[in-house]
Amino acid sequence: MRIGTTTLRFDEVDVGQELPEFVLEITPTVIVSTAIATRDYQDVHHDRDLAKQKGSKDIFMNILTTNGYVGRYITDWTGPEAILKHVGIRLGAPNYPYDSMRMTGQVTSKELVDGEGIVTVDIVGRNSLGDHVTGAVRLALPT
């Protein structure tokens, strides 16, 4: 995945365009550190024994972390001047340690709104269990 140092312009994006795949290796450290960074102290995100007692196979990633990776995925593709307008996601299969999440996206619409170049990207993040996250991101790109 290219990490943009220059920002894509609205006219450089086409409906149907596929974003490069982003692969996140999910480790216990990723899950625990991001839960703490988002001030989510629920035991299922950092205590394997308690997570198992509550019926989970292991600790798992929290939604705030997933939301952050969705934002990162989009801004790594667009570059630093893109403005995220709306991130709408839904969680599915948990992200457990020792798996990977493969995030993909596709531009589904683009329109000029009050002089702003608005682009919508549908995203999916999959792990070995299925879809971890699905949703859409609306963003503004320079025109």
C-alpha positions as CSV (number, residue, x, y, z in Angstrom):
1,M,0.0,0.0,0.0
2,R,1.4,3.4,-0.9
3,I,1.4,5.9,1.9
4,G,0.7,9.2,0.2
5,T,2.9,12.2,0.8
6,T,1.0,14.1,-1.8
7,T,-2.8,14.1,-1.8
8,L,-4.9,12.6,-4.6
9,R,-7.0,15.1,-6.4
10,F,-10.7,14.6,-7.0
11,D,-10.2,14.3,-10.8
12,E,-7.6,11.5,-10.2
13,V,-10.2,9.2,-8.7
14,D,-12.7,7.2,-10.7
15,V,-15.9,5.3,-9.7
16,G,-15.1,1.6,-9.7
17,Q,-11.4,2.2,-8.8
18,E,-10.0,-0.4,-6.5
19,L,-7.8,0.7,-3.6
20,P,-4.6,-1.3,-2.9
21,E,-4.9,-4.0,-0.3
22,F,-3.7,-3.3,3.3
23,V,-2.7,-6.2,5.4
24,L,-2.6,-5.9,9.2
25,E,-0.9,-8.7,11.2
26,I,-2.9,-9.0,14.4
27,T,-0.8,-9.7,17.4
28,P,-1.7,-9.6,21.1
29,T,0.4,-6.4,21.4
30,V,-1.6,-4.7,18.6
31,I,-4.9,-5.6,20.4
32,V,-3.8,-4.7,23.9
33,S,-1.9,-1.5,23.1
34,T,-4.6,-0.1,20.8
35,A,-7.4,-0.9,23.4
36,I,-5.4,1.0,26.0
37,A,-4.6,3.8,23.6
38,T,-8.3,4.2,23.0
39,R,-9.0,4.1,26.8
40,D,-11.0,0.9,26.4
41,Y,-10.2,-1.1,29.5
42,Q,-12.7,-3.9,28.9
43,D,-11.0,-7.1,30.0
44,V,-11.9,-9.0,26.7
45,H,-9.3,-6.7,25.0
46,H,-6.4,-7.5,27.2
47,D,-6.9,-10.4,29.5
48,R,-7.0,-13.8,27.7
49,D,-8.2,-15.8,30.7
50,L,-11.2,-13.5,31.4
51,A,-12.0,-13.3,27.7
52,K,-12.2,-17.1,27.6
53,Q,-14.3,-17.2,30.7
54,K,-16.8,-14.9,29.0
55,G,-17.0,-17.3,26.0
56,S,-14.4,-15.8,23.6
57,K,-11.6,-18.0,22.1
58,D,-9.1,-15.2,23.0
59,I,-8.8,-11.4,23.4
60,F,-10.1,-9.5,20.4
61,M,-9.8,-6.1,18.8
62,N,-12.1,-3.3,19.9
63,I,-14.3,-1.2,17.5
64,L,-12.3,2.0,18.2
65,T,-9.1,0.3,16.9
66,T,-11.0,-1.0,13.8
67,N,-12.3,2.5,13.1
68,G,-8.8,3.9,13.4
69,Y,-7.5,1.3,10.9
70,V,-10.3,2.1,8.5
71,G,-9.4,5.8,8.7
72,R,-5.7,5.0,8.2
73,Y,-6.5,2.8,5.2
74,I,-8.3,5.6,3.5
75,T,-5.7,8.4,4.3
76,D,-2.7,6.2,3.4
77,W,-4.3,5.9,0.0
78,T,-5.4,9.6,-0.4
79,G,-2.6,11.4,1.2
80,P,-2.5,14.0,4.0
81,E,-5.0,16.6,2.7
82,A,-8.1,14.4,2.5
83,I,-10.8,15.1,5.0
84,L,-12.8,12.2,6.3
85,K,-16.5,13.4,6.4
86,H,-18.2,10.2,7.5
87,V,-17.0,6.8,8.5
88,G,-19.9,4.2,8.8
89,I,-18.8,0.7,9.8
90,R,-20.3,-2.5,11.0
91,L,-18.3,-5.2,12.8
92,G,-18.6,-8.9,12.0
93,A,-16.1,-11.7,12.8
94,P,-13.7,-10.8,15.7
95,N,-10.1,-9.9,15.0
96,Y,-8.2,-12.4,17.2
97,P,-4.4,-12.6,17.7
98,Y,-2.3,-14.5,15.3
99,D,-4.5,-13.8,12.3
100,S,-4.3,-11.1,9.7
101,M,-6.9,-8.6,8.4
102,R,-6.9,-7.8,4.7
103,M,-8.6,-4.5,4.0
104,T,-9.8,-3.7,0.5
105,G,-11.9,-0.8,-0.9
106,Q,-13.6,0.4,-4.0
107,V,-14.7,4.0,-5.0
108,T,-18.5,3.8,-5.3
109,S,-19.3,7.4,-6.0
110,K,-17.9,10.9,-6.5
111,E,-19.7,14.2,-6.7
112,L,-19.1,17.9,-6.4
113,V,-21.0,19.3,-3.4
114,D,-20.7,23.1,-2.9
115,G,-17.4,23.1,-4.7
116,E,-16.0,20.2,-2.6
117,G,-15.0,16.9,-4.3
118,I,-16.8,14.2,-2.3
119,V,-15.8,10.6,-2.8
120,T,-17.4,7.5,-1.2
121,V,-15.3,4.3,-0.7
122,D,-16.8,1.0,0.3
123,I,-14.4,-1.0,2.5
124,V,-14.2,-4.5,3.7
125,G,-11.7,-5.9,6.2
126,R,-11.5,-9.7,6.2
127,N,-9.8,-12.2,8.5
128,S,-9.7,-16.0,8.5
129,L,-13.2,-16.1,10.0
130,G,-14.8,-13.8,7.4
131,D,-15.7,-10.1,7.3
132,H,-14.4,-8.3,10.3
133,V,-15.5,-4.9,9.2
134,T,-17.7,-3.6,6.4
135,G,-18.8,-0.1,5.6
136,A,-18.4,3.1,3.7
137,V,-16.2,6.2,4.1
138,R,-17.1,9.6,2.6
139,L,-14.2,12.0,2.2
140,A,-13.3,15.3,0.6
141,L,-10.5,15.6,-1.9
142,P,-9.0,18.8,-3.3
143,T,-10.6,19.8,-6.6
